[in-house]
Amino acid sequence: YPTGSRLRVYTPPPYPLLVGGTGLYIRSITQGMKIPRVAPQQELRSQLASLGQMQLYAMLQQVDPVAAAKIHPNDSVRTLRGLEVFYVTGRPISEQQGENPPSYPILQIGLDCDAAHLGDRIARRTEKMIADGLVAEVEYLCQKYGVDLPLLNTLGYQEIKQYLAGDISLDKAKELTILHTRQFAKRQRTWFRAYPQIEWFDAECPDLLEKVWQRVESFLITSE
């Protein structure tokens, strides 16, 4: 790794690295979130969904008022999940959730930049995704797995799927991808800023690598 103008060789003990991921996924790892081990029950979900969200939410209020109090009455996904866990395990999902923080030390590093730079990065990334064959990839996925594949409802894929369906132009698909990605990035910033455990570094800093490594090196030394 670089240190100033010299290259130093350091062989630390094996440490796991988690890079990227959604805020909830990272939180589940770093804070030890307990998640009920109940696989999706498609038949049960279909039966429940046929009852309508209003009735489902009322049912959840009866069997798990704690969970219902944390779920918006219109949130069908979380309502279904709460009922699914209850009917499969016989226990409210609220009793099976919580946190069990790991005993080992964790260093959380975040990279950030101002909104203008972030917007430029998102625009360039979108153009690169298109240039690298995103349209062909989405077309292949639609043909092989069908247009209802959940992956095709995510950023970039959803907009290109609309383009392939003839609903919008390619330029409009690019515009929407950039817009939706910027909106998602804003939500991510809000989510991650709520966790003081993350140490932030300026992604535009010219000596970013050096600063981050100094912090990592300090962490490795103190945690040995």
Secondary structure as UniProt FT lines:
FT   STRAND          2..3
FT   TURN            4..5
FT   STRAND          6..7
FT   HELIX           23..30
FT   TURN            31..32
FT   STRAND          33..34
FT   HELIX           42..49
FT   TURN            50..51
FT   HELIX           53..63
FT   HELIX           65..70
FT   TURN            73..74
FT   HELIX           76..89
FT   HELIX           93..95
FT   STRAND          98..99
FT   STRAND          108..112
FT   HELIX           115..131
FT   TURN            132..133
FT   HELIX           134..145
FT   TURN            147..148
FT   HELIX           150..153
FT   TURN            155..156
FT   HELIX           157..164
FT   TURN            165..166
FT   HELIX           170..193
FT   TURN            196..197
FT   STRAND          198..202
FT   TURN            203..204
FT   TURN            206..207
FT   HELIX           208..223
//
